Amino acid sequence: MPDNGKKLTLMELQSNDSDLKLVKRWLTEGHRPQYNEVSGKGFFIRSLWSQFDSLELQEDIVVRRFNNLELNVAKLQAVIPMSERKQVLEYCHDTKYAGHLGIHKTREKIRQSYYWPGLQSDVRAYVASCNKCTRRNHPMKKNRASMRLEEDNGRHERKRPAWTADYVIE
């Protein structure tokens, strides 16, 4: 992310990403290219191509309009370039602000502001590889003492060594 000690803005990060530069061109020109022009491209481009109607430019940043039907709300999500996904995952999962939430809550936290194709599988893999979450969810089992098996001498009867007696005779 640093460029000679300077942090880049999302607009600059998107402009440096070749895939998002191409998507910006589509949005600026106002039309989606034919599928045969993108069929040889990667998953990221093909996925954004299929969501072209949900994409727009806001202050020269590629965003996706996400309609949450449950809440009846439309949100704008900034499309994150590949180079910044790990940083977003760390911020929304690892920091004290995030609190090492599980897969569902981490994904929902990211979706409040950001989007990228494959987000759900990336969140699932990231949370599964988190050492703190793994230790908390699957703690190491403590070694227990081995069980001693004793002979059953009947109900309510103590097992006595052969050399004991109930009475002492003098």
Secondary structure by P-SEA (a helix, b strand, c coil): cccccccccaaaaaaacaaaaaaaaaaaacccccccccccccaaaaaaaaacccccccccbbbbbcccccccbbbbbcccccccaaaaaaaaccccccccccaaaaaaaaaccccccaaaaaaaaaaaacaaaaaaaccccccccbbbbbbbcccccccccccccccccc
